[in-house]
Amino acid sequence: VVNVGRTGVLTPLAILEPVEVAGSTVSRATLHNEDYIREKDIRIGDTVVVRKAGDVIPEVVRVLPERRTGAERVFVMPTRCPECGADVVRLEGEVAARCVGAACPAQLREGIIHFASRNAMNIEGLGPQIIAQLIEAGLIHDAADLYRLREEDLVDLERFGPKSAANLVRAIAATRENELARLIFALGIRHVGENVARVLAEHFRSMDALAAASEEELLAIPAIGPKIAASIVSYFREEQNRRLLAKLRAAGVRMEEGEATPAGVSIEPAGGRVRVVLSGLAPEARVRVRVVDGARAAVRVADGAVRARFRTGPGRIEVVGGGPGTVEVELPRALLEATVEVDGRPYVHLRAGSLEVAAPGELEPGAATGAPADEVTFRIRR
């Protein structure tokens, strides 16, 4: 038989006559992958030697060919997923065969957890336990179903009441306007991480253009290699994935790249620190500071017009605004490296006391990049 794991990897399993191994009865053993089966010439009906790998996982060590009767059959990895019927692909250079179906039930839970995670669609309050509860109740069958949830669907579930149900529905709705890069990353395309998703969003500007891209078009992008290109094309070729995107579009999820957010960016010295000022922020703009050496960044709302929600972590602080306004970020002048991002786009890069401007725009006369950070005052104009 073949087991489909949470990432879509198909793992062949040997079904055995029950046997005692290291103090317990074993009736199944892993065969790892197709190459392992071929290398050891394991066939259906064989007599095999089994051990517990690491004293835990039963695995087939070798075949006893002298016990073959001629009735044994060669194992063939399925070309369609045994769980959902989607295509099974094996990319060049990999030993794993994978199901590429977005709605595969074996992958559903982990896929939705990824979709809702902070670096993907960032749905506040939607954790693994709630996702499992929603699946068990039959309320969601893929990530797009999240946008169809109503308060009355949730209030009778465990750990939910009218207020928590309203909060979750509101948090899900807020992510409809997320930037395209977040949605691309949230889809969980193999080999497409946050940085690659951002590159794809900036290059293609819409989900339709990305979905229609050929491997040749993808390979023309410097950050995209053969593995990534093949994985992207394979993902969008699968009908289940196209249906998921259609449902997300129908639910009002943004499928195009928007314009860069801030109307103004300035950097100026502030005693022993460097102050980065972002003005004219759009509603729900996300400002993230990544600090490589772990130095602490101070973020504050300057004019009171932004209702801020803060998230902190090792080397990172993020503020989400609730309306147009100004956010100031203060960084130690001696920090090793830091990047200030708005809605996932890098705007300012400070490295070892020097300054790089990463955002598009015009510098005011007299400003220059690469000068010491404690001597530079500049503004980027849209």
HUFEN-V200882 format. One record per pair of residues at least 12 apart in sequence whose ideal C-beta (glycine too) atoms are under 10 Angstrom apart, sorted by sequence separation. I is the first residue (numbers start at 1). J is the second residue. D is the distance in whole Angstrom. If there is no record, write none. Layout:
{{I:J:D} {I:J:D}}
This chain:
{{1:13:5} {14:26:10} {15:27:7} {16:28:7} {48:60:5} {49:61:5} {50:62:10} {86:98:10} {87:99:8} {88:100:8} {116:128:9} {131:143:10} {134:146:8} {151:163:10} {153:165:8} {154:166:9} {182:194:9} {184:196:8} {185:197:4} {217:229:9} {218:230:9} {265:277:7} {266:278:8} {287:299:7} {308:320:7} {309:321:9} {317:329:8} {337:349:8} {338:350:5} {339:351:9} {346:358:4} {347:359:4} {355:367:10} {357:369:5} {366:378:8} {367:379:8} {1:14:9} {14:27:9} {15:28:6} {16:29:6} {48:61:7} {49:62:5} {77:90:8} {86:99:5} {87:100:5} {88:101:9} {102:115:10} {113:126:9} {140:153:10} {151:164:10} {152:165:8} {154:167:10} {181:194:8} {184:197:4} {185:198:8} {197:210:10} {200:213:9} {204:217:9} {215:228:10} {216:229:8} {218:231:10} {264:277:8} {265:278:6} {266:279:8} {276:289:8} {299:312:9} {306:319:8} {307:320:9} {308:321:6} {309:322:8} {327:340:10} {337:350:7} {338:351:8} {345:358:8} {346:359:8} {347:360:10} {355:368:9} {356:369:6} {357:370:10} {364:377:9} {365:378:10} {367:380:9} {1:15:6} {14:28:7} {15:29:9} {46:60:9} {48:62:7} {49:63:8} {85:99:9} {86:100:6} {87:101:7} {112:126:8} {113:127:8} {116:130:9} {139:153:6} {151:165:4} {154:168:6} {181:195:9} {183:197:8} {184:198:8} {203:217:9} {204:218:9} {215:229:5} {218:232:6} {264:278:7} {265:279:8} {306:320:9} {307:321:7} {308:322:7} {336:350:9} {337:351:5} {345:359:7} {347:361:9} {355:369:6} {356:370:7} {364:378:6} {13:28:5} {14:29:5} {48:63:5} {49:64:7} {84:99:7} {86:101:3} {113:128:5} {116:131:7} {131:146:9} {134:149:8} {139:154:8} {150:165:9} {151:166:5} {154:169:7} {181:196:9} {182:197:8} {184:199:10} {185:200:9} {203:218:9} {214:229:9} {215:230:6} {218:233:7} {262:277:9} {263:278:9} {264:279:4} {265:280:9} {297:312:9} {306:321:4} {307:322:3} {327:342:9} {335:350:7} {336:351:8} {337:352:7} {345:360:9} {354:369:8} {355:370:7} {363:378:6} {364:379:5} {13:29:7} {14:30:8} {46:62:10} {47:63:7} {48:64:7} {81:97:10} {83:99:7} {84:100:10} {85:101:7} {86:102:8} {112:128:9} {115:131:9} {137:153:8} {149:165:9} {151:167:10} {153:169:9} {181:197:5} {182:198:9} {184:200:6} {185:201:9} {213:229:9} {217:233:10} {262:278:5} {263:279:6} {264:280:6} {296:312:9} {305:321:8} {306:322:6} {307:323:7} {335:351:9} {336:352:6} {354:370:6} {355:371:6} {363:379:8} {364:380:8} {12:29:10} {13:30:6} {14:31:6} {31:48:10} {46:63:5} {47:64:5} {81:98:9} {82:99:9} {84:101:5} {86:103:8} {113:130:10} {137:154:9} {151:168:8} {152:169:10} {180:197:8} {181:198:4} {184:201:6} {203:220:9} {204:221:9} {215:232:8} {216:233:10} {261:278:8} {262:279:7} {263:280:3} {264:281:10} {305:322:9} {306:323:6} {308:325:9} {331:348:10} {333:350:9} {335:352:8} {336:353:9} {339:356:9} {341:358:9} {342:359:8} {354:371:7} {355:372:8} {362:379:9} {363:380:7} {364:381:7} {12:30:8} {13:31:6} {42:60:6} {46:64:7} {47:65:9} {79:97:9} {81:99:4} {83:101:8} {84:102:9} {86:104:6} {110:128:9} {113:131:6} {139:157:8} {151:169:5} {179:197:10} {180:198:9} {181:199:8} {183:201:8} {200:218:8} {203:221:6} {214:232:10} {215:233:5} {262:280:6} {263:281:8} {297:315:9} {299:317:5} {301:319:8} {305:323:6} {306:324:8} {307:325:9} {332:350:10} {334:352:9} {335:353:8} {340:358:9} {341:359:10} {353:371:10} {354:372:7} {355:373:5} {361:379:9} {362:380:7} {363:381:8} {11:30:6} {12:31:4} {13:32:10} {29:48:8} {46:65:8} {47:66:9} {48:67:9} {78:97:8} {80:99:9} {81:100:8} {84:103:6} {85:104:9} {109:128:8} {112:131:5} {113:132:9} {134:153:9} {137:156:9} {149:168:7} {150:169:7} {151:170:9} {179:198:9} {181:200:8} {182:201:9} {202:221:10} {203:222:10} {213:232:7} {214:233:7} {215:234:10} {261:280:8} {262:281:6} {263:282:9} {287:306:10} {296:315:9} {297:316:8} {298:317:8} {299:318:8} {300:319:9} {305:324:6} {306:325:4} {308:327:8} {329:348:9} {331:350:7} {334:353:7} {339:358:8} {340:359:10} {351:370:10} {353:372:6} {354:373:6} {355:374:10} {357:376:10} {361:380:4} {362:381:5} {11:31:7} {12:32:7} {40:60:7} {42:62:9} {43:63:7} {47:67:4} {77:97:5} {81:101:6} {83:103:10} {84:104:4} {111:131:10} {112:132:9} {123:143:10} {126:146:8} {134:154:8} {137:157:6} {149:169:6} {180:200:8} {181:201:4} {184:204:9} {187:207:9} {203:223:9} {213:233:7} {261:281:6} {262:282:8} {281:301:10} {294:314:7} {295:315:8} {297:317:5} {299:319:5} {301:321:8} {305:325:4} {306:326:7} {333:353:7} {349:369:10} {353:373:5} {355:375:9} {360:380:8} {361:381:6} {362:382:8} {11:32:7} {12:33:7} {29:50:5} {32:53:10} {40:61:8} {41:62:9} {42:63:6} {46:67:8} {47:68:8} {78:99:9} {80:101:9} {83:104:5} {84:105:6} {86:107:10} {110:131:9} {133:154:9} {136:157:9} {137:158:10} {180:201:4} {181:202:8} {189:210:10} {200:221:8} {203:224:9} {211:232:9} {261:282:5} {276:297:9} {278:299:10} {285:306:8} {287:308:9} {294:315:5} {296:317:8} {301:322:10} {303:324:9} {304:325:8} {305:326:8} {306:327:6} {321:342:10} {352:373:9} {353:374:7} {355:376:5} {357:378:8} {359:380:6} {361:382:6} {11:33:7} {12:34:7} {28:50:10} {29:51:9} {40:62:6} {41:63:6} {43:65:9} {45:67:10} {46:68:7} {47:69:10} {82:104:10} {83:105:6} {84:106:8} {109:131:6} {112:134:8} {121:143:8} {146:168:9} {147:169:9} {179:201:7} {180:202:9} {199:221:6} {210:232:7} {211:233:9} {260:282:10} {261:283:10} {293:315:8} {294:316:10} {303:325:5} {304:326:9} {315:337:10} {351:373:9} {353:375:10} {354:376:9} {358:380:10} {360:382:8} {10:33:8} {14:37:9} {29:52:9} {30:53:8} {36:59:9} {37:60:9} {40:63:6} {45:68:8} {46:69:10} {81:104:6} {83:106:5} {84:107:9} {108:131:9} {109:132:6} {112:135:8} {120:143:10} {123:146:7} {126:149:10} {134:157:8} {146:169:9} {149:172:7} {184:207:8} {199:222:8} {200:223:9} {213:236:8} {259:282:9} {261:284:10} {262:285:7} {275:298:9} {276:299:9} {279:302:8} {283:306:9} {286:309:10} {288:311:9} {291:314:9} {292:315:7} {302:325:7} {303:326:5} {315:338:9} {318:341:9} {350:373:6} {355:378:8} {357:380:6} {359:382:9} {9:33:8} {10:34:9} {12:36:8} {26:50:6} {29:53:9} {36:60:9} {41:65:8} {45:69:8} {81:105:10} {82:106:9} {83:107:8} {84:108:9} {130:154:9} {133:157:6} {148:172:9} {149:173:9} {180:204:8} {183:207:7} {199:223:5} {200:224:8} {211:235:9} {212:236:8} {258:282:9} {261:285:5} {273:297:9} {278:302:9} {279:303:9} {281:305:9} {283:307:10} {291:315:5} {301:325:6} {302:326:4} {303:327:9} {3:28:9} {12:37:6} {26:51:10} {43:68:8} {45:70:9} {47:72:9} {81:106:8} {83:108:10} {109:134:10} {121:146:9} {133:158:7} {146:171:10} {147:172:6} {180:205:8} {196:221:9} {198:223:9} {199:224:7} {210:235:10} {211:236:4} {261:286:9} {262:287:9} {273:298:8} {277:302:7} {281:306:7} {284:309:10} {286:311:9} {290:315:6} {291:316:7} {301:326:7} {302:327:7} {303:328:10} {348:373:10} {26:52:8} {45:71:6} {46:72:6} {81:107:9} {109:135:6} {133:159:8} {146:172:5} {147:173:7} {180:206:7} {184:210:7} {210:236:7} {211:237:9} {261:287:9} {289:315:9} {290:316:6} {291:317:8} {300:326:10} {301:327:6} {302:328:5} {1:28:8} {3:30:9} {30:57:6} {32:59:7} {44:71:9} {45:72:4} {46:73:10} {108:135:6} {109:136:10} {115:142:9} {116:143:8} {130:157:8} {133:160:9} {146:173:10} {180:207:7} {196:223:6} {275:302:10} {289:316:7} {290:317:9} {300:327:7} {301:328:8} {14:42:7} {22:50:10} {24:52:8} {29:57:8} {30:58:7} {31:59:8} {32:60:9} {43:71:10} {44:72:6} {45:73:6} {112:140:7} {115:143:4} {130:158:9} {147:175:9} {195:223:7} {196:224:7} {200:228:9} {270:298:10} {288:316:7} {289:317:5} {290:318:10} {299:327:7} {300:328:6} {2:31:9} {15:44:9} {21:50:6} {22:51:8} {23:52:9} {28:57:10} {29:58:4} {30:59:5} {31:60:6} {43:72:4} {44:73:4} {46:75:10} {112:141:10} {114:143:9} {115:144:9} {129:158:9} {130:159:8} {146:175:9} {147:176:7} {196:225:10} {199:228:10} {207:236:9} {288:317:7} {289:318:7} {299:328:7} {300:329:8} {1:31:10} {12:42:9} {14:44:9} {17:47:10} {21:51:7} {22:52:5} {28:58:7} {29:59:5} {30:60:8} {42:72:9} {43:73:6} {44:74:8} {105:135:9} {112:142:8} {113:143:10} {116:146:7} {129:159:8} {130:160:8} {180:210:9} {211:241:9} {287:317:9} {288:318:4} {289:319:9} {298:328:8} {299:329:5} {300:330:8} {16:47:10} {19:50:7} {21:52:6} {27:58:9} {29:60:5} {41:72:10} {43:74:6} {44:75:6} {109:140:10} {111:142:8} {112:143:5} {115:146:8} {211:242:7} {287:318:7} {288:319:8} {298:329:7} {299:330:8} {14:46:9} {16:48:8} {23:55:10} {26:58:5} {29:61:9} {42:74:9} {43:75:7} {44:76:10} {108:140:8} {111:143:7} {112:144:10} {192:224:9} {196:228:6} {200:232:8} {286:318:6} {287:319:5} {288:320:10} {297:329:6} {298:330:4} {299:331:10} {348:380:9} {22:55:6} {26:59:10} {41:74:9} {42:75:7} {108:141:7} {112:145:9} {191:224:9} {286:319:8} {287:320:8} {297:330:7} {298:331:8} {347:380:8} {14:48:7} {16:50:7} {21:55:10} {22:56:9} {24:58:9} {108:142:7} {112:146:7} {130:164:10} {134:168:10} {191:225:8} {211:245:7} {285:319:9} {286:320:5} {287:321:7} {296:330:10} {297:331:5} {298:332:10} {108:143:9} {193:228:9} {196:231:10} {285:320:7} {286:321:8} {296:331:9} {297:332:8} {338:373:10} {14:50:8} {22:58:9} {38:74:9} {105:141:8} {191:227:5} {192:228:7} {196:232:9} {284:320:6} {285:321:5} {295:331:7} {296:332:8} {21:58:6} {37:74:9} {38:75:9} {190:227:8} {191:228:5} {208:245:9} {283:320:10} {284:321:7} {285:322:9} {295:332:5} {37:75:5} {103:141:7} {104:142:10} {130:168:8} {190:228:8} {191:229:9} {207:245:6} {281:319:9} {283:321:7} {284:322:7} {285:323:9} {297:335:9} {335:373:9} {19:58:9} {37:76:10} {103:142:5} {125:164:8} {189:228:9} {191:230:9} {192:231:7} {281:320:10} {282:321:8} {283:322:7} {284:323:9} {285:324:9} {293:332:9} {295:334:8} {296:335:10} {333:372:9} {334:373:10} {37:77:8} {102:142:6} {103:143:9} {143:183:10} {190:230:9} {191:231:5} {192:232:7} {281:321:5} {283:323:5} {285:325:9} {287:327:5} {289:329:6} {291:331:7} {295:335:4} {333:373:6} {334:374:10} {34:75:8} {102:143:8} {103:144:10} {190:231:4} {191:232:8} {207:248:9} {208:249:9} {278:319:10} {281:322:10} {282:323:9} {283:324:7} {287:328:10} {288:329:10} {289:330:10} {291:332:9} {293:334:9} {294:335:9} {295:336:8} {297:338:7} {299:340:10} {333:374:5} {16:58:8} {34:76:9} {102:144:9} {125:167:6} {126:168:6} {189:231:6} {190:232:9} {207:249:8} {281:323:8} {282:324:7} {283:325:9} {285:327:8} {287:329:7} {289:331:7} {293:335:6} {294:336:9} {295:337:9} {331:373:9} {34:77:5} {124:167:8} {125:168:5} {143:186:7} {189:232:6} {192:235:8} {278:321:9} {281:324:6} {282:325:10} {292:335:8} {293:336:4} {295:338:8} {297:340:9} {14:58:9} {16:60:9} {31:75:8} {33:77:9} {124:168:8} {143:187:8} {190:234:8} {191:235:10} {211:255:10} {280:324:6} {281:325:6} {291:335:6} {292:336:5} {293:337:7} {13:58:10} {14:59:9} {123:168:8} {125:170:9} {126:171:7} {143:188:9} {187:232:10} {189:234:9} {190:235:7} {210:255:9} {279:324:9} {280:325:8} {281:326:7} {291:336:8} {292:337:4} {293:338:8} {14:60:5} {124:170:9} {125:171:5} {126:172:7} {189:235:5} {207:253:9} {209:255:10} {279:325:8} {280:326:8} {281:327:6} {291:337:7} {292:338:7} {13:60:10} {124:171:4} {125:172:9} {188:235:9} {189:236:9} {207:254:9} {208:255:7} {209:256:9} {278:325:9} {279:326:4} {290:337:8} {291:338:5} {292:339:8} {12:60:10} {123:171:5} {124:172:9} {184:232:9} {187:235:7} {206:254:10} {207:255:4} {208:256:8} {209:257:10} {278:326:7} {279:327:8} {290:338:6} {291:339:8} {122:171:9} {123:172:6} {126:175:10} {187:236:10} {206:255:6} {207:256:7} {277:326:6} {278:327:5} {279:328:9} {289:338:6} {290:339:5} {291:340:10} {121:171:10} {123:173:10} {124:174:8} {206:256:5} {207:257:9} {277:327:8} {278:328:8} {289:339:7} {290:340:8} {121:172:9} {123:174:8} {124:175:9} {205:256:6} {206:257:7} {276:327:9} {277:328:5} {278:329:7} {288:339:8} {289:340:5} {290:341:7} {122:174:9} {123:175:6} {189:241:9} {204:256:10} {205:257:5} {276:328:7} {277:329:8} {288:340:8} {289:341:8} {121:174:10} {122:175:7} {188:241:10} {204:257:8} {205:258:10} {275:328:6} {276:329:4} {277:330:10} {287:340:7} {288:341:5} {121:175:5} {187:241:8} {203:257:9} {275:329:7} {276:330:8} {287:341:7} {288:342:8} {35:90:10} {116:171:9} {120:175:9} {121:176:9} {123:178:10} {201:256:9} {202:257:7} {274:329:9} {275:330:5} {276:331:7} {286:341:8} {287:342:6} {288:343:9} {34:90:8} {116:172:8} {122:178:7} {201:257:5} {273:329:10} {274:330:7} {275:331:8} {286:342:7} {287:343:8} {288:344:8} {290:346:9} {33:90:9} {121:178:6} {187:244:8} {200:257:10} {201:258:10} {273:330:5} {274:331:5} {285:342:6} {286:343:5} {120:178:9} {187:245:8} {270:328:9} {272:330:10} {273:331:6} {274:332:8} {285:343:6} {286:344:7} {288:346:10} {292:350:10} {35:94:10} {36:95:8} {116:175:9} {198:257:10} {271:330:9} {273:332:6} {274:333:5} {284:343:9} {289:348:9} {290:349:10} {291:350:9} {292:351:9} {35:95:5} {115:175:10} {122:182:7} {261:321:9} {268:328:10} {270:330:6} {272:332:7} {273:333:6} {274:334:10} {282:342:9} {287:347:9} {14:75:9} {33:94:9} {34:95:7} {35:96:10} {120:181:10} {121:182:6} {187:248:9} {263:324:9} {270:331:9} {272:333:6} {273:334:10} {274:335:8} {281:342:7} {282:343:8} {289:350:10} {33:95:5} {34:96:9} {120:182:6} {121:183:7} {183:245:9} {186:248:9} {264:326:8} {266:328:10} {267:329:9} {271:333:8} {272:334:8} {273:335:9} {276:338:9} {278:340:8} {281:343:9} {12:75:7} {32:95:8} {33:96:6} {34:97:6} {119:182:8} {120:183:8} {123:186:10} {263:326:10} {270:333:9} {32:96:9} {33:97:7} {120:184:9} {121:185:9} {122:186:9} {262:326:9} {267:331:9} {269:333:7} {274:338:9} {276:340:5} {278:342:6} {12:77:7} {120:185:5} {121:186:5} {183:248:8} {262:327:9} {12:78:10} {119:185:7} {120:186:4} {121:187:10} {10:77:7} {115:182:10} {119:186:9} {120:187:9} {186:253:10} {10:78:7} {115:183:9} {117:185:9} {120:188:8} {117:186:8} {278:347:7} {115:185:9} {116:186:8} {183:253:7} {278:348:9} {10:81:7} {114:185:9} {115:186:5} {183:254:7} {276:347:8} {10:82:8} {114:186:7} {115:187:8} {176:248:9} {182:254:9} {183:255:7} {276:348:6} {2:75:9} {8:81:8} {10:83:9} {114:187:9} {115:188:7} {180:253:10} {184:257:10} {267:340:9} {112:186:10} {114:188:5} {119:193:9} {120:194:9} {180:254:7} {183:257:10} {274:348:9} {276:350:8} {2:77:7} {8:83:9} {111:186:9} {113:188:10} {119:194:6} {176:251:7} {177:252:9} {178:253:8} {179:254:8} {180:255:7} {265:340:8} {2:78:6} {8:84:10} {111:187:9} {112:188:9} {176:252:5} {177:253:9} {178:254:7} {180:256:6} {181:257:8} {274:350:7} {4:81:6} {111:188:5} {120:197:9} {176:253:5} {177:254:6} {179:256:10} {180:257:4} {265:342:8} {4:82:7} {8:86:9} {10:88:6} {110:188:8} {119:197:10} {173:251:10} {175:253:8} {176:254:6} {179:257:7} {180:258:8} {2:81:9} {3:82:9} {4:83:5} {172:251:10} {173:252:9} {175:254:9} {179:258:6} {274:353:9} {276:355:10} {2:82:5} {3:83:9} {4:84:8} {8:88:9} {10:90:9} {178:258:10} {262:342:6} {1:82:8} {2:83:9} {8:89:9} {107:188:8} {177:258:8} {179:260:10} {261:342:5} {262:343:9} {267:348:6} {274:355:8} {179:261:9} {260:342:7} {261:343:5} {265:347:6} {266:348:10} {260:343:8} {261:344:10} {262:345:10} {265:348:6} {267:350:8} {4:88:9} {259:343:10} {261:345:8} {9:94:10} {11:96:8} {12:97:9} {102:187:7} {258:343:8} {260:345:6} {262:347:7} {2:88:9} {9:95:10} {10:96:8} {11:97:9} {102:188:8} {261:347:9} {9:96:5} {10:97:5} {102:189:10} {260:347:8} {8:96:9} {9:97:7} {10:98:7} {257:345:10} {267:355:7} {7:96:9} {8:97:9} {9:98:6} {10:99:7} {100:189:9} {8:98:4} {9:99:8} {100:190:8} {267:357:9} {5:96:9} {7:98:7} {8:99:4} {7:99:9} {8:100:7} {98:190:7} {265:357:8} {5:98:9} {8:101:8} {265:358:10} {4:98:9} {5:99:9} {8:102:10} {96:190:10} {265:359:6} {2:97:9} {4:99:6} {8:104:7} {10:106:10} {94:190:9} {265:361:8} {2:99:10} {4:101:10} {9:106:10} {262:359:8} {264:361:9} {276:373:10} {6:104:10} {8:106:8} {9:107:10} {142:240:9} {261:359:10} {263:361:10} {266:364:9} {7:106:10} {8:107:5} {91:190:8} {142:241:10} {144:243:9} {145:244:10} {148:247:9} {260:359:6} {262:361:9} {274:373:5} {4:104:7} {6:106:7} {7:107:7} {91:191:8} {144:244:6} {147:247:8} {260:360:7} {267:367:9} {273:373:10} {274:374:7} {279:379:9} {4:105:9} {5:106:7} {6:107:6} {89:190:9} {142:243:8} {143:244:7} {144:245:8} {147:248:7} {259:360:10} {260:361:8} {266:367:10} {273:374:9} {4:106:4} {5:107:8} {6:108:9} {8:110:9} {142:244:6} {144:246:8} {145:247:8} {146:248:10} {148:250:10} {272:374:9} {274:376:9} {275:377:10} {277:379:9} {278:380:10} {280:382:8} {3:106:8} {4:107:7} {6:109:7} {7:110:7} {8:111:9} {144:247:4} {147:250:9} {148:251:7} {269:372:9} {271:374:10} {6:110:4} {7:111:9} {143:247:9} {144:248:5} {147:251:4} {182:286:9} {269:373:7} {270:374:9} {5:110:9} {6:111:8} {142:247:7} {143:248:7} {144:249:9} {146:251:8} {147:252:7} {177:282:10} {268:373:10} {269:374:5} {141:247:10} {142:248:9} {144:250:8} {145:251:9} {147:253:7} {177:283:9} {178:284:9} {267:373:7} {268:374:9} {269:375:7} {6:113:9} {7:114:10} {144:251:6} {146:253:10} {177:284:7} {179:286:9} {269:376:8} {6:114:10} {143:251:10} {178:286:9} {268:376:8} {269:377:8} {144:253:8} {174:283:10} {175:284:9} {267:376:6} {268:377:5} {143:253:9} {174:284:7} {266:376:10} {267:377:7} {268:378:8} {266:377:7} {267:378:6} {268:379:10} {266:378:6} {267:379:9} {265:378:8} {266:379:4} {267:380:10} {265:379:7} {266:380:8} {264:379:6} {265:380:5} {264:380:7} {265:381:9} {263:380:9} {264:381:7} {265:382:10} {262:380:8} {263:381:8} {264:382:8} {263:382:6} {260:380:10} {262:382:8} {261:382:10} {260:382:8} {259:382:9} {115:244:10} {100:231:9} {121:253:9} {93:226:9} {94:227:8} {98:231:9} {102:235:8} {111:244:10} {115:248:10} {92:226:7} {93:227:7} {100:234:6} {101:235:10} {91:226:9} {92:227:7} {100:235:6} {103:238:10} {91:227:6} {98:234:9} {100:236:10} {102:238:7} {103:239:10} {104:240:8} {91:228:10} {100:237:8} {101:238:6} {103:240:5} {92:230:7} {100:238:5} {101:239:9} {102:240:5} {103:241:8} {91:230:6} {99:238:9} {101:240:4} {102:241:5} {91:231:6} {100:240:8} {101:241:7} {102:242:9} {103:243:8} {89:230:8} {99:240:10} {100:241:7} {102:243:8} {103:244:7} {89:231:8} {102:244:5} {202:344:10} {91:234:8} {101:244:9} {102:245:9} {198:341:10} {201:344:8} {202:345:8} {103:247:10} {201:345:9} {89:234:5} {89:235:10} {174:320:10} {198:344:6} {87:234:7} {197:344:9} {198:345:7} {89:237:9} {198:346:9} {89:238:9} {195:344:10} {87:237:8} {194:344:8} {87:238:6} {86:238:6} {87:239:9} {86:239:8} {87:240:9} {85:239:10} {86:240:5} {85:240:9} {86:241:8} {84:240:7} {81:240:10} {185:344:9} {182:343:9} {181:343:8} {182:344:6} {179:342:10} {181:344:5} {122:286:8} {179:343:5} {180:344:9} {181:345:8} {178:343:9} {179:344:6} {178:344:9} {179:345:8} {119:288:10} {8:188:9} {7:188:9} {8:190:8} {7:190:8} {124:309:9} {124:311:10} {122:311:9} {118:311:8} {118:313:9} {122:318:10} {124:320:9} {122:320:9} {118:318:9} {119:344:9}}
